[in-house]
Amino acid sequence: MKPVSIRYRNVQGLRAIAALMVFCSHLFWDIVPMRAHWARPFVTAYGRSGVDIFFVISGFIIYHAAKRSAAQVEIVGRGRAACEFAMKRVIRIYPLYWTVFAAAAIIMVWAPLPVSMPRQPQFDLLILIDSIPNFRVPAAWTLAFEVYFYAMTAISILIFPSRIFTGLHIWFAVIAGVILVSTISGVPAPLDYTFAPILLEFLLGVGVGFLIDRGEHRLPVTALCIGVVCFAAGNHHLDPYAGGAAMSYLARLVCWGFPGALIVYGVIALEVRGSWIMPRALQYLGDASYSLYLWHAVVFYGVAALFVHFGWVGVVKSTLLTLIMAAIGFGIGLLSYHFIEKPSLRVLGGLLVSRKPDPSASAADPSLT
């Protein structure tokens, strides 16, 4: 059985794949000049599901992080253990997010969004509370759910220090109950953000963590193959370009969440068994996945605006423009990882928590946890 503090390399690799899926899908977003690109229907329809893999991974990571925090309760007390858990998550999410948020605000002064784009109060966006969608940092809509999950985990550590998952199980059970009643009765759930079915993808990740922690790693190839096939089928079912079903949080849970859990279990079990480790390049990109995830859509918007400003649209081939946009987005994401994300984790971790937060414990990750 692996110790709870181990760094799973295949999780990092899978995070890279999920981040690249979302990255590629936003290359062909509804922004000039990519909206008419021939590849858009193929890439966009499938890239969105990377978010659901991130949520499952986040549940897996927080399972282990919460266990480490619970182990500190008898030493430092429940209050400090819960506070340190929360502070590590705050350090992990907010400094980089606020940096990207500020950059987006500056870009949108020069290249304003269409008037029809929904706006939210800036304060809600800054603290990531029910700020969906996020018109400043589009990919950050997932962080609102991540923050909610982390907050409930911290509360569980505080209230149930010896049985930390009791609180999470109660929370997940309430969400599932509201979803069931809402589905049967046809009455929309109150506070949709609070009881969103997509939150149960974190539970799936916690379940994977529980199984791996208990030494369960049988049939990894079977789980991985079934997960990939079901995941692809779910993508086809929700493909808007093929007349697919309407995408909702419940549809995402069924079509992408459950298959995503099988995929996460499969790749981790393969590593535990020593059967297969993802390439180092993917592990590195997994480490940088949070920066890539947050920056890419903001950078794409700014670069597309520059293409229009310089009159390249309709003159330079759209495929070349796509490659330039991807290269710039990728480069800024990696620069951010090395010169903003890692230094902020190191400095703030040293100042605010007794142990520096693990750079591999990305939020998005995870979305991208």
Contacts in CASP RR format, 6 or more apart in sequence:
PFRMAT RR
TARGET T0000
AUTHOR 0000-0000-0000
METHOD contacts of the structure
MODEL  1
MKPVSIRYRNVQGLRAIAALMVFCSHLFWDIVPMRAHWARPFVTAYGRSG
VDIFFVISGFIIYHAAKRSAAQVEIVGRGRAACEFAMKRVIRIYPLYWTV
FAAAAIIMVWAPLPVSMPRQPQFDLLILIDSIPNFRVPAAWTLAFEVYFY
AMTAISILIFPSRIFTGLHIWFAVIAGVILVSTISGVPAPLDYTFAPILL
EFLLGVGVGFLIDRGEHRLPVTALCIGVVCFAAGNHHLDPYAGGAAMSYL
ARLVCWGFPGALIVYGVIALEVRGSWIMPRALQYLGDASYSLYLWHAVVF
YGVAALFVHFGWVGVVKSTLLTLIMAAIGFGIGLLSYHFIEKPSLRVLGG
LLVSRKPDPSASAADPSLT
1 213 0 8 1.000
1 214 0 8 1.000
1 215 0 8 1.000
2 212 0 8 1.000
2 213 0 8 1.000
2 272 0 8 1.000
4 64 0 8 1.000
4 67 0 8 1.000
4 68 0 8 1.000
4 213 0 8 1.000
5 64 0 8 1.000
5 68 0 8 1.000
7 358 0 8 1.000
7 360 0 8 1.000
8 268 0 8 1.000
8 271 0 8 1.000
9 271 0 8 1.000
9 277 0 8 1.000
9 278 0 8 1.000
9 283 0 8 1.000
10 267 0 8 1.000
10 268 0 8 1.000
10 270 0 8 1.000
10 271 0 8 1.000
10 276 0 8 1.000
10 277 0 8 1.000
10 278 0 8 1.000
11 57 0 8 1.000
11 60 0 8 1.000
11 61 0 8 1.000
11 264 0 8 1.000
11 267 0 8 1.000
11 268 0 8 1.000
12 278 0 8 1.000
12 282 0 8 1.000
12 283 0 8 1.000
12 286 0 8 1.000
12 287 0 8 1.000
12 289 0 8 1.000
12 360 0 8 1.000
13 267 0 8 1.000
13 278 0 8 1.000
13 282 0 8 1.000
13 283 0 8 1.000
13 285 0 8 1.000
13 286 0 8 1.000
14 53 0 8 1.000
14 57 0 8 1.000
14 263 0 8 1.000
14 264 0 8 1.000
14 267 0 8 1.000
14 278 0 8 1.000
15 54 0 8 1.000
15 57 0 8 1.000
15 286 0 8 1.000
15 289 0 8 1.000
15 362 0 8 1.000
15 364 0 8 1.000
15 365 0 8 1.000
15 366 0 8 1.000
15 368 0 8 1.000
16 282 0 8 1.000
16 283 0 8 1.000
16 284 0 8 1.000
16 285 0 8 1.000
16 286 0 8 1.000
16 289 0 8 1.000
17 50 0 8 1.000
17 53 0 8 1.000
17 282 0 8 1.000
18 50 0 8 1.000
18 51 0 8 1.000
18 53 0 8 1.000
18 54 0 8 1.000
18 57 0 8 1.000
18 289 0 8 1.000
18 365 0 8 1.000
18 366 0 8 1.000
18 367 0 8 1.000
18 368 0 8 1.000
19 50 0 8 1.000
19 54 0 8 1.000
19 285 0 8 1.000
19 286 0 8 1.000
19 289 0 8 1.000
19 292 0 8 1.000
19 293 0 8 1.000
19 364 0 8 1.000
19 365 0 8 1.000
19 368 0 8 1.000
20 285 0 8 1.000
20 292 0 8 1.000
21 46 0 8 1.000
21 47 0 8 1.000
21 48 0 8 1.000
21 49 0 8 1.000
21 50 0 8 1.000
21 53 0 8 1.000
22 47 0 8 1.000
22 48 0 8 1.000
22 50 0 8 1.000
22 51 0 8 1.000
22 139 0 8 1.000
22 293 0 8 1.000
22 296 0 8 1.000
22 368 0 8 1.000
23 292 0 8 1.000
23 293 0 8 1.000
23 296 0 8 1.000
23 326 0 8 1.000
23 329 0 8 1.000
23 330 0 8 1.000
24 43 0 8 1.000
24 47 0 8 1.000
24 326 0 8 1.000
25 43 0 8 1.000
25 44 0 8 1.000
25 46 0 8 1.000
25 47 0 8 1.000
25 48 0 8 1.000
26 138 0 8 1.000
26 139 0 8 1.000
26 296 0 8 1.000
26 297 0 8 1.000
26 300 0 8 1.000
27 34 0 8 1.000
27 43 0 8 1.000
27 300 0 8 1.000
27 322 0 8 1.000
27 325 0 8 1.000
27 326 0 8 1.000
28 34 0 8 1.000
28 35 0 8 1.000
28 37 0 8 1.000
28 39 0 8 1.000
28 40 0 8 1.000
28 43 0 8 1.000
28 44 0 8 1.000
28 322 0 8 1.000
29 35 0 8 1.000
29 44 0 8 1.000
29 297 0 8 1.000
29 300 0 8 1.000
31 300 0 8 1.000
31 301 0 8 1.000
31 304 0 8 1.000
32 304 0 8 1.000
32 305 0 8 1.000
32 307 0 8 1.000
32 308 0 8 1.000
32 313 0 8 1.000
33 304 0 8 1.000
33 307 0 8 1.000
33 308 0 8 1.000
33 312 0 8 1.000
33 313 0 8 1.000
33 314 0 8 1.000
33 318 0 8 1.000
33 321 0 8 1.000
34 40 0 8 1.000
34 300 0 8 1.000
34 304 0 8 1.000
34 318 0 8 1.000
34 321 0 8 1.000
34 322 0 8 1.000
34 325 0 8 1.000
36 318 0 8 1.000
37 318 0 8 1.000
37 319 0 8 1.000
37 322 0 8 1.000
39 322 0 8 1.000
41 241 0 8 1.000
44 241 0 8 1.000
45 235 0 8 1.000
45 238 0 8 1.000
45 239 0 8 1.000
45 240 0 8 1.000
45 241 0 8 1.000
45 242 0 8 1.000
46 235 0 8 1.000
46 239 0 8 1.000
48 247 0 8 1.000
49 231 0 8 1.000
49 234 0 8 1.000
49 235 0 8 1.000
49 252 0 8 1.000
49 255 0 8 1.000
49 256 0 8 1.000
50 256 0 8 1.000
50 368 0 8 1.000
51 142 0 8 1.000
51 367 0 8 1.000
51 368 0 8 1.000
52 198 0 8 1.000
52 201 0 8 1.000
52 252 0 8 1.000
52 253 0 8 1.000
52 256 0 8 1.000
52 257 0 8 1.000
52 260 0 8 1.000
53 256 0 8 1.000
53 260 0 8 1.000
53 263 0 8 1.000
53 264 0 8 1.000
54 142 0 8 1.000
54 293 0 8 1.000
54 364 0 8 1.000
54 365 0 8 1.000
54 366 0 8 1.000
54 367 0 8 1.000
54 368 0 8 1.000
54 369 0 8 1.000
55 142 0 8 1.000
55 145 0 8 1.000
55 198 0 8 1.000
55 201 0 8 1.000
55 202 0 8 1.000
55 205 0 8 1.000
55 257 0 8 1.000
55 366 0 8 1.000
55 367 0 8 1.000
55 369 0 8 1.000
56 201 0 8 1.000
56 202 0 8 1.000
56 204 0 8 1.000
56 205 0 8 1.000
56 208 0 8 1.000
56 257 0 8 1.000
56 260 0 8 1.000
56 261 0 8 1.000
56 263 0 8 1.000
56 264 0 8 1.000
57 205 0 8 1.000
57 264 0 8 1.000
57 365 0 8 1.000
57 366 0 8 1.000
57 367 0 8 1.000
57 369 0 8 1.000
58 146 0 8 1.000
58 149 0 8 1.000
58 202 0 8 1.000
58 205 0 8 1.000
58 363 0 8 1.000
58 364 0 8 1.000
58 365 0 8 1.000
58 366 0 8 1.000
58 367 0 8 1.000
58 369 0 8 1.000
59 149 0 8 1.000
59 201 0 8 1.000
59 202 0 8 1.000
59 203 0 8 1.000
59 204 0 8 1.000
59 205 0 8 1.000
59 206 0 8 1.000
59 208 0 8 1.000
59 209 0 8 1.000
59 369 0 8 1.000
60 205 0 8 1.000
60 206 0 8 1.000
60 207 0 8 1.000
60 208 0 8 1.000
60 209 0 8 1.000
60 212 0 8 1.000
60 264 0 8 1.000
60 268 0 8 1.000
61 361 0 8 1.000
61 365 0 8 1.000
61 366 0 8 1.000
61 369 0 8 1.000
62 149 0 8 1.000
62 150 0 8 1.000
62 153 0 8 1.000
62 202 0 8 1.000
62 206 0 8 1.000
62 369 0 8 1.000
63 205 0 8 1.000
63 206 0 8 1.000
63 207 0 8 1.000
63 208 0 8 1.000
63 209 0 8 1.000
63 210 0 8 1.000
63 213 0 8 1.000
64 209 0 8 1.000
64 213 0 8 1.000
65 85 0 8 1.000
65 88 0 8 1.000
65 361 0 8 1.000
66 85 0 8 1.000
66 153 0 8 1.000
66 156 0 8 1.000
66 157 0 8 1.000
66 164 0 8 1.000
66 165 0 8 1.000
66 168 0 8 1.000
67 164 0 8 1.000
67 213 0 8 1.000
69 81 0 8 1.000
69 82 0 8 1.000
69 84 0 8 1.000
69 85 0 8 1.000
69 157 0 8 1.000
69 164 0 8 1.000
70 81 0 8 1.000
70 157 0 8 1.000
70 161 0 8 1.000
70 162 0 8 1.000
70 164 0 8 1.000
72 80 0 8 1.000
72 81 0 8 1.000
72 84 0 8 1.000
73 81 0 8 1.000
73 157 0 8 1.000
73 161 0 8 1.000
73 162 0 8 1.000
76 84 0 8 1.000
77 161 0 8 1.000
78 157 0 8 1.000
78 158 0 8 1.000
78 161 0 8 1.000
79 158 0 8 1.000
81 157 0 8 1.000
81 161 0 8 1.000
82 154 0 8 1.000
82 155 0 8 1.000
82 157 0 8 1.000
82 158 0 8 1.000
83 154 0 8 1.000
84 353 0 8 1.000
84 354 0 8 1.000
85 150 0 8 1.000
85 153 0 8 1.000
85 154 0 8 1.000
85 157 0 8 1.000
86 150 0 8 1.000
86 151 0 8 1.000
86 154 0 8 1.000
87 352 0 8 1.000
87 353 0 8 1.000
88 349 0 8 1.000
88 353 0 8 1.000
88 357 0 8 1.000
88 361 0 8 1.000
89 147 0 8 1.000
89 150 0 8 1.000
89 154 0 8 1.000
89 363 0 8 1.000
91 344 0 8 1.000
91 345 0 8 1.000
91 348 0 8 1.000
91 349 0 8 1.000
91 352 0 8 1.000
91 353 0 8 1.000
91 357 0 8 1.000
92 290 0 8 1.000
92 345 0 8 1.000
92 357 0 8 1.000
92 361 0 8 1.000
92 362 0 8 1.000
92 363 0 8 1.000
93 128 0 8 1.000
93 143 0 8 1.000
93 146 0 8 1.000
93 147 0 8 1.000
93 363 0 8 1.000
94 128 0 8 1.000
95 340 0 8 1.000
95 344 0 8 1.000
95 348 0 8 1.000
96 290 0 8 1.000
96 291 0 8 1.000
96 294 0 8 1.000
96 336 0 8 1.000
96 340 0 8 1.000
96 341 0 8 1.000
96 344 0 8 1.000
97 128 0 8 1.000
97 137 0 8 1.000
97 140 0 8 1.000
97 143 0 8 1.000
97 294 0 8 1.000
98 126 0 8 1.000
99 336 0 8 1.000
99 340 0 8 1.000
100 137 0 8 1.000
100 140 0 8 1.000
100 294 0 8 1.000
100 295 0 8 1.000
100 298 0 8 1.000
100 336 0 8 1.000
101 125 0 8 1.000
101 126 0 8 1.000
101 136 0 8 1.000
101 137 0 8 1.000
101 140 0 8 1.000
103 298 0 8 1.000
104 136 0 8 1.000
104 137 0 8 1.000
104 298 0 8 1.000
104 301 0 8 1.000
105 136 0 8 1.000
107 298 0 8 1.000
107 301 0 8 1.000
107 302 0 8 1.000
107 305 0 8 1.000
108 136 0 8 1.000
108 301 0 8 1.000
110 305 0 8 1.000
111 301 0 8 1.000
111 302 0 8 1.000
111 305 0 8 1.000
113 135 0 8 1.000
117 135 0 8 1.000
118 133 0 8 1.000
118 135 0 8 1.000
119 135 0 8 1.000
120 131 0 8 1.000
120 133 0 8 1.000
120 134 0 8 1.000
120 135 0 8 1.000
124 130 0 8 1.000
124 131 0 8 1.000
125 131 0 8 1.000
125 134 0 8 1.000
125 135 0 8 1.000
125 136 0 8 1.000
125 137 0 8 1.000
125 140 0 8 1.000
128 140 0 8 1.000
128 143 0 8 1.000
128 144 0 8 1.000
128 146 0 8 1.000
128 147 0 8 1.000
129 144 0 8 1.000
129 147 0 8 1.000
130 144 0 8 1.000
130 193 0 8 1.000
131 140 0 8 1.000
131 141 0 8 1.000
131 144 0 8 1.000
132 141 0 8 1.000
132 144 0 8 1.000
132 193 0 8 1.000
133 141 0 8 1.000
134 140 0 8 1.000
134 141 0 8 1.000
134 144 0 8 1.000
136 298 0 8 1.000
137 294 0 8 1.000
137 297 0 8 1.000
137 298 0 8 1.000
138 297 0 8 1.000
138 298 0 8 1.000
139 293 0 8 1.000
139 294 0 8 1.000
139 296 0 8 1.000
139 297 0 8 1.000
139 364 0 8 1.000
139 368 0 8 1.000
140 294 0 8 1.000
142 364 0 8 1.000
142 367 0 8 1.000
142 368 0 8 1.000
143 363 0 8 1.000
143 364 0 8 1.000
143 367 0 8 1.000
144 193 0 8 1.000
145 196 0 8 1.000
145 198 0 8 1.000
145 199 0 8 1.000
145 202 0 8 1.000
146 363 0 8 1.000
146 364 0 8 1.000
146 366 0 8 1.000
146 367 0 8 1.000
146 369 0 8 1.000
148 193 0 8 1.000
148 194 0 8 1.000
148 199 0 8 1.000
149 199 0 8 1.000
149 202 0 8 1.000
152 167 0 8 1.000
152 168 0 8 1.000
152 171 0 8 1.000
153 164 0 8 1.000
153 168 0 8 1.000
155 167 0 8 1.000
156 164 0 8 1.000
156 165 0 8 1.000
156 166 0 8 1.000
156 167 0 8 1.000
156 168 0 8 1.000
156 171 0 8 1.000
157 164 0 8 1.000
159 167 0 8 1.000
160 166 0 8 1.000
160 167 0 8 1.000
165 206 0 8 1.000
168 203 0 8 1.000
168 206 0 8 1.000
172 199 0 8 1.000
172 200 0 8 1.000
172 202 0 8 1.000
172 203 0 8 1.000
174 195 0 8 1.000
175 195 0 8 1.000
175 196 0 8 1.000
175 197 0 8 1.000
175 199 0 8 1.000
175 200 0 8 1.000
176 200 0 8 1.000
178 189 0 8 1.000
178 190 0 8 1.000
178 195 0 8 1.000
179 189 0 8 1.000
179 195 0 8 1.000
179 197 0 8 1.000
179 200 0 8 1.000
179 250 0 8 1.000
181 187 0 8 1.000
182 188 0 8 1.000
182 189 0 8 1.000
182 195 0 8 1.000
183 250 0 8 1.000
189 195 0 8 1.000
192 249 0 8 1.000
196 249 0 8 1.000
197 248 0 8 1.000
197 249 0 8 1.000
197 250 0 8 1.000
197 252 0 8 1.000
197 253 0 8 1.000
198 249 0 8 1.000
198 252 0 8 1.000
198 253 0 8 1.000
200 253 0 8 1.000
201 252 0 8 1.000
201 253 0 8 1.000
201 257 0 8 1.000
201 261 0 8 1.000
204 257 0 8 1.000
204 258 0 8 1.000
204 260 0 8 1.000
204 261 0 8 1.000
205 261 0 8 1.000
205 264 0 8 1.000
207 261 0 8 1.000
208 261 0 8 1.000
208 264 0 8 1.000
208 265 0 8 1.000
208 268 0 8 1.000
211 217 0 8 1.000
211 265 0 8 1.000
212 265 0 8 1.000
212 268 0 8 1.000
212 269 0 8 1.000
212 272 0 8 1.000
215 272 0 8 1.000
216 269 0 8 1.000
217 268 0 8 1.000
217 269 0 8 1.000
217 272 0 8 1.000
217 273 0 8 1.000
218 269 0 8 1.000
219 269 0 8 1.000
220 265 0 8 1.000
220 266 0 8 1.000
220 267 0 8 1.000
220 268 0 8 1.000
220 269 0 8 1.000
220 270 0 8 1.000
220 273 0 8 1.000
220 275 0 8 1.000
221 266 0 8 1.000
221 270 0 8 1.000
223 262 0 8 1.000
223 263 0 8 1.000
223 265 0 8 1.000
223 266 0 8 1.000
223 269 0 8 1.000
224 262 0 8 1.000
224 263 0 8 1.000
224 265 0 8 1.000
224 266 0 8 1.000
224 267 0 8 1.000
224 270 0 8 1.000
226 259 0 8 1.000
226 262 0 8 1.000
227 259 0 8 1.000
227 260 0 8 1.000
227 262 0 8 1.000
227 263 0 8 1.000
228 259 0 8 1.000
228 263 0 8 1.000
229 259 0 8 1.000
230 258 0 8 1.000
230 259 0 8 1.000
230 262 0 8 1.000
231 255 0 8 1.000
231 256 0 8 1.000
231 259 0 8 1.000
231 260 0 8 1.000
231 263 0 8 1.000
233 255 0 8 1.000
234 255 0 8 1.000
234 256 0 8 1.000
234 259 0 8 1.000
235 255 0 8 1.000
235 256 0 8 1.000
236 242 0 8 1.000
236 244 0 8 1.000
237 244 0 8 1.000
237 245 0 8 1.000
237 251 0 8 1.000
237 255 0 8 1.000
238 244 0 8 1.000
238 245 0 8 1.000
238 247 0 8 1.000
238 251 0 8 1.000
238 252 0 8 1.000
238 255 0 8 1.000
238 256 0 8 1.000
240 247 0 8 1.000
245 251 0 8 1.000
267 278 0 8 1.000
270 276 0 8 1.000
271 277 0 8 1.000
285 292 0 8 1.000
286 362 0 8 1.000
287 337 0 8 1.000
287 359 0 8 1.000
287 360 0 8 1.000
287 362 0 8 1.000
288 333 0 8 1.000
288 334 0 8 1.000
288 337 0 8 1.000
288 341 0 8 1.000
289 362 0 8 1.000
289 364 0 8 1.000
289 365 0 8 1.000
289 366 0 8 1.000
289 368 0 8 1.000
290 337 0 8 1.000
290 341 0 8 1.000
290 362 0 8 1.000
290 363 0 8 1.000
290 364 0 8 1.000
290 365 0 8 1.000
290 366 0 8 1.000
290 367 0 8 1.000
290 368 0 8 1.000
291 333 0 8 1.000
291 334 0 8 1.000
291 336 0 8 1.000
291 337 0 8 1.000
291 340 0 8 1.000
291 341 0 8 1.000
292 329 0 8 1.000
292 330 0 8 1.000
292 333 0 8 1.000
292 334 0 8 1.000
292 337 0 8 1.000
293 364 0 8 1.000
293 365 0 8 1.000
293 367 0 8 1.000
293 368 0 8 1.000
294 336 0 8 1.000
294 364 0 8 1.000
295 329 0 8 1.000
295 332 0 8 1.000
295 333 0 8 1.000
295 336 0 8 1.000
296 329 0 8 1.000
296 330 0 8 1.000
296 333 0 8 1.000
299 325 0 8 1.000
299 328 0 8 1.000
299 329 0 8 1.000
299 332 0 8 1.000
299 333 0 8 1.000
300 325 0 8 1.000
300 329 0 8 1.000
303 324 0 8 1.000
303 325 0 8 1.000
303 328 0 8 1.000
303 329 0 8 1.000
304 325 0 8 1.000
307 313 0 8 1.000
307 316 0 8 1.000
307 321 0 8 1.000
307 325 0 8 1.000
312 321 0 8 1.000
313 321 0 8 1.000
341 359 0 8 1.000
342 359 0 8 1.000
345 356 0 8 1.000
345 357 0 8 1.000
345 359 0 8 1.000
346 356 0 8 1.000
349 355 0 8 1.000
349 356 0 8 1.000
349 357 0 8 1.000
350 356 0 8 1.000
362 368 0 8 1.000
362 369 0 8 1.000
363 369 0 8 1.000
END
